Amino acid sequence: MDPRNRPCRSVLYIPGSKERALDKARGLAADAIIFDLEDAVTPAEKVTARETLTAQLAQGGYGARLRLVRINGFDTEWGRTDAEAVARMACDGVLLPKVESLAQLDELAEITGDLPIWAMMETPLGMLNAGTIATHPKLQGMVMGTNDLAKELKARFRPDREPMLTALGLCLLAARAHGLIIIDGVYNAFKDDEGLMAECVHGRDMGFDGKSLIHPAQLEITNRAFAPSDEEIDLAKRQIAAFEETEASGQGVAVVDGRIVENLHVATAREVLAKAESISAMHGS
């Protein structure tokens, strides 16, 4: 399945070194999994993590979930070997950290071939070059690395995320201009349900397709926040019906709940219904 047609509401990081976590992930309600060989794995575990992850992915059992592998950067001793291993793994894409240029993606593509590439966007230079990075022919998606970005910006964490808005917006513009999936950054306080929901709603309102997560406890809230609500589905159906009825009669203008319904509203309504159907198909609910 084309990743663009899959739900990407919840994108859960799983350490590639933890066999128990890799097995548990098979039963979690995540739309996508980032199998991590980078930050979640200590230097002493890098080589064995690569071997463990290869074996677990070969075993399968992850269903329709999007399977991405985040490798170490090519500026480390593990990056190139990670890329060579991922090229042979049973996965859907390779995620490169700290992407700042097309040249980095070209270098990766030389090793991983036809495997789709995803880019971690987490540095000031990456933000400034987002529009160019998004043009790479192998790129399918971007993942915001907001922790690293905040560190580089010397920004403070705020509930309204105002210090991050320019960076988030630049990457959103780049992704939408070139038809890419774009995933919001993590919410660190995994026991703070209210804060997580607020940040999910903020990201959804901005236009993100989903959110990256650090803990399975964040899945239910995130999936709910990024899925069409019952009210949105009902409105979409009524907008389509009203527009089609008006078109068929050739009279007047379609109106739903006191608002005019035009072509662009119908296109959005169809997207809402398609997303709801893909979620149902993936998770059976």
N, C-alpha and C positions, 0 to 999 in steps of 0.2 A: 504493500500500500504506500502511495506517495505520502510522505510525512505531512504535506500541506493539507491532506484530507483527514489526518488523525487529530483527535483532541490533544492539546498540549497544556491543559489547565494546570496540572501539577507535575513538576519535574523534580524528582527526588534524587539527591546525591547519596550514593552508596559506596563505601570504601571498597576498593578492589581487593584489599587484603583480608577482608573479613568474610570467611566462607559462610558463617551462620547468617550474617546480614544479607549476603547475596542470595542465599536460599530463601530467607524470609521474604525478600522482595518479590518473589514469584506470586505471592498471595496478597500483595498490597494494592490498594486502589489508586495507584499512581498512573497517570496517563503516559509518563515517560520516565526513564531512569538514566541518570548520569553515573555510570560506573567510573569511579574516580581513581586514577593512578597518581594524581598530583597532590594537592594539599592534604587529603585525608589519609595519605600513606607516608609513613616515616622513611627516611633514607635507607634505613636498615632493611625495610620490607619491600623496597621498590621492585626488586627482581622477582621475589616470590609472589608478590601481588599480581604481577603480569601473568605469571604461570597459573595462579589460582583463578584469575578472571577468565583466561582463555578456556580453562577446563569447564568452568561454570556456564559460560555462554554456549559452549559446544553441547552441553547437556540440555540446554533449552528450557522450556517451561515458562517463559516470560510473556507468552500470549501475544496480544496485539500491541503491547507497550512499545513505545519508541525506545530503542536501546542505543545510547550514546556512550562513547568511551572518552573520558578526558585524559589526555596524555600529559606528560611533562613537557615543558618548553624545550626548544632546540638549543637554548643556552645552558641546558643542564646536561649531565652525562647520561641521562636516561631517555631523553626526548626522541632521538632518532630510532633507538631500539624499540621504544614504545610504539612508534609509528609503524615500524616494520611488523611488529606483532599484531597491531590492530588491523592492518591490511588483511590479515588471515583470520581474524576473529568473526564470530557469528553476530555481527552488530549492524546497526543502521546508519552509523555515522561516527566521525571522529571529531572531538572537541579540542581545539587548540587554545591554550591560555594566552592571555596578554597579547592579543592580536593588535598590531599597529600599522600593518602595511600589506599590500597585495603580495609582495615578495615572500612574506612568511607563509602565506597560503599556497603560493606556487611551490615553495620548497616542500611543504607537506604533501601536496598533490603528486609530486614526483615519486613519492614513496607509496602513498595510499591509493593511487590510481583512480578508479571510478567511484570509490567510496565517498559519499557526501561529506562535506566539511561543515562544521559549525565553529563559530568564533566567540571566545570569551572577550567581552568588551569591558575593560577594567582599568584603563590608563588614560590620562589626559590626551596623549597623542592618538590613542585609539579613537577617542571621541572626535577629535578634529579630523581624522581620516575616515570616519564611519561611512561617508557617502561613497568614497572610493573602494573601501573594503567590500561593501555590499555588492559591487559589480562582479566579483569573482564568479566564474561560471560553475564552480563546484560548491559554492556556498549555499546552504539551505536554511541556516538560521543563525541568530545571535542570542547569546546569553549574557545578561548584565552581571558583571562582577562588582556589586556595589560596595562590598567590604574593602576590597583592594582600591577601588576608585576613591572612596572616602579618605583612605589613608594617603593616597597620592595627592588629593586635593587639599588635604589638611582640613577637611570639613568636619563639622559636628553632626552627630546623628540627631535628627529632629523628627517628630511624628508627621509633620507636613512635608518632609523631604525637600524643602525648598532649596537647600544647597546642591541637590542632585538634579534638579529639574532640567537645567540646560543640557546636561550629559544624557539624561534619559530621553529627552526630546530629540536630540541629534540622532541618536541611534534608532529611535522610532521612525523618524523621517526617512532615514536611510533604508531601513527594513521595508517600510511600506512602499517606497519608491521603486524597490527592486523585487517585490513579491516574496520577501523572506518571512519566516516565523521569527518572532522576537519574544524572549522570556525575561520577565522581571527578576531582580536580584532577590537574595534570601532575606528572611526576617529572623534575626538572631535569637530573640526571646521566645523560644519554642513553647513555653508554658503560658505565654500571654495571648490567649485566644482573642481578646478584644482588640489588642494592638495588631495582631495578624490580620484579622478581618478588615480593619481600617486600611491597612496597607494593601491588601488584596483589592479592595474596592477602589482605592486610589490608582493602582496599576491598571485595573480593568477599565476605569474611566479614561485613563490616558490612552488606552488602546493596545496594551500588551495582550498577547495570546494566553499567557499563563505566568506562573511564578515558580522559581526554583526554591527547593525546600531542603532543610537540614535534618528534619526528623519526621517519622511517619505520623506523629500526633498532629501534624499540620495539614494532613491530606484532606480530611473531611471539609474543613473550613475553606480551603483553597479551591477544591473541586466545586463547592457550592457557589463560591463567589464568582468564578469564571465561567460557570454554566448559565445558559439562558434560564431565567426564572419562569415560573408558570405564567405570570402576568405578561412577560415579554413574548412568550410563545403564543399566548392567546391574542395579544395585540398584533403580532406578525400575521397570524392566520386571518384576522379580521381585515387587516390592511390589504392583503393579497386578494381576498374575496371582494372587497369593496372596489378595488381598482379594476379587477377583471370584469365585474358586473357593469361598471361605468363604461369600460372600453367596449364591451359587447353591445351595449345599448347606444353608444355613440352620443350620449347626452351628458352634459354637465361635468362636474369635477368630483372625484372621489373624496369623501370626507369621513373620517373616523374619529370619534371622541372630540369633535369640534375642530379637528386639524386636517388640512388638506394633505392628501396622499398622492405623491408624484412618483415618477419612475425610480428615483434614487431611494425613496422610502421602501418601495417594493423590493428593490435589489437587496437592501439591508435586511428586510423581513425574510427573504429567501435564505440569506446567510444564517440568520438566527435559527430557522427551522432545520437547515442542513447541519448546523453544529449540534443541535439537540439530537438529531437522528444519529449522527456519528458517535456521540457519547453513549446513546442507548445501545448501539451496535457493539461498541467496544466493551462496555461493562454490564450490558444486559439489564439496564435500568434507566 
